[in-house]
Amino acid sequence: MEKTLIRLLELNNRVIVPDLGAFIIRQQDPKELVFNDLLAFDDGMLTDYIIQEDKLSKSEAQNRIRQFVEKIRKKINSGDVYQLENLGSLKIDSSSRIAFSSSETVSSSSEKAPKSEPEPG
């Protein structure tokens, strides 16, 4: 799902993940990515993009997003940090809100960021 978010951020300055929040490019050069957990309404853009790119039905695309959000929420609600590959990390802060720490560089799908460990299979 991270690759989908990165591709969408290349096309738009904001991507809303329904029931989670919005990733927003605040600045282009150098690229600065922020997260706003108050913008969590479903504007349909992510769903439509997944339908188009992955050739899924609307319900399949929505289910994929729902599973992604549930996986993140389960991890961060248990006090852990959720790593979003090439984007940053999410965790619950002291105010019980979702806090985002951006990667040093947000990589596009065409740029290869150096990785400290190999990708799993």
C-alpha positions in Angstrom: 0.0 0.0 0.0 3.0 2.3 0.6 3.9 2.2 -3.0 0.3 3.2 -4.0 0.5 6.1 -1.5 3.8 7.3 -3.0 2.5 7.1 -6.6 -0.6 9.0 -5.6 1.5 11.6 -3.8 3.4 12.1 -7.1 0.1 13.0 -8.8 -1.5 15.0 -5.9 -0.2 16.9 -2.9 -2.6 15.2 -0.6 -3.7 11.6 -0.2 -6.4 10.7 2.4 -6.4 7.2 3.8 -10.0 6.8 5.0 -10.4 6.4 8.8 -6.7 7.1 9.3 -5.6 10.5 8.0 -4.0 12.5 5.2 -0.5 12.5 3.9 0.3 16.0 2.6 3.3 17.3 0.7 3.9 20.6 2.5 7.0 21.5 0.4 8.4 20.2 -2.8 12.1 21.0 -2.7 13.3 19.4 -0.5 10.2 17.3 -0.2 8.5 17.6 3.1 5.7 15.2 4.0 3.3 15.7 6.9 0.3 13.8 8.2 -3.0 15.1 9.5 -5.2 12.6 11.4 -8.1 15.0 11.3 -8.5 14.6 7.5 -9.7 11.0 7.6 -13.0 11.2 5.6 -13.1 9.1 2.5 -12.9 11.4 -0.5 -12.8 8.3 -2.8 -9.4 9.2 -4.4 -7.4 6.3 -2.9 -10.2 3.8 -3.6 -10.6 5.0 -7.2 -6.9 4.9 -7.8 -6.7 1.3 -6.5 -9.7 0.3 -8.7 -7.9 1.7 -11.7 -4.4 0.5 -11.1 -5.1 -2.9 -9.6 -8.3 -3.7 -11.6 -10.3 -4.4 -8.4 -13.9 -3.9 -7.7 -14.9 -1.0 -5.4 -15.6 -3.3 -2.5 -12.3 -5.1 -3.0 -10.4 -1.8 -3.1 -12.2 -0.5 0.0 -11.5 -3.8 1.8 -7.8 -3.5 1.0 -7.7 0.0 2.5 -9.7 -1.2 5.5 -7.3 -4.0 6.2 -4.3 -1.6 5.8 -5.8 0.8 8.3 -6.7 -2.0 10.7 -3.2 -3.3 10.6 -1.8 0.1 11.3 -4.3 0.9 14.1 -3.7 -2.5 15.8 0.1 -1.9 15.9 0.0 1.8 17.0 -2.8 1.2 19.6 -0.6 -1.4 21.3 2.1 1.2 21.7 4.3 0.2 18.8 5.5 2.2 15.9 4.2 1.4 12.4 6.9 1.8 9.6 5.6 3.0 6.2 8.3 2.0 3.7 9.9 5.1 2.1 7.4 7.4 3.9 8.0 7.4 7.6 6.4 6.1 10.7 3.2 6.4 12.7 2.6 6.1 16.4 0.2 7.3 19.1 1.5 10.4 20.8 1.0 11.6 24.4 -2.2 13.3 23.3 -3.6 10.0 22.0 -3.4 11.3 18.4 -1.5 9.7 15.5 2.0 11.2 15.2 4.0 10.9 11.9 7.7 11.0 11.5 8.7 11.5 7.9 11.6 9.6 6.3 14.6 11.8 5.6 13.7 11.6 2.0 10.4 10.6 0.6 11.2 8.4 -2.4 9.2 8.2 -5.5 8.5 4.9 -7.1 11.1 5.8 -9.8 13.8 6.7 -7.2 15.5 3.9 -5.3 16.2 4.9 -1.7 19.1 3.1 0.0 17.9 0.5 2.3 19.5 -0.9 5.4 18.1 -4.3 5.0 16.9 -6.4 2.0 13.2 -6.5 1.1 11.4 -9.7 2.1 10.7 -12.1 -0.8 
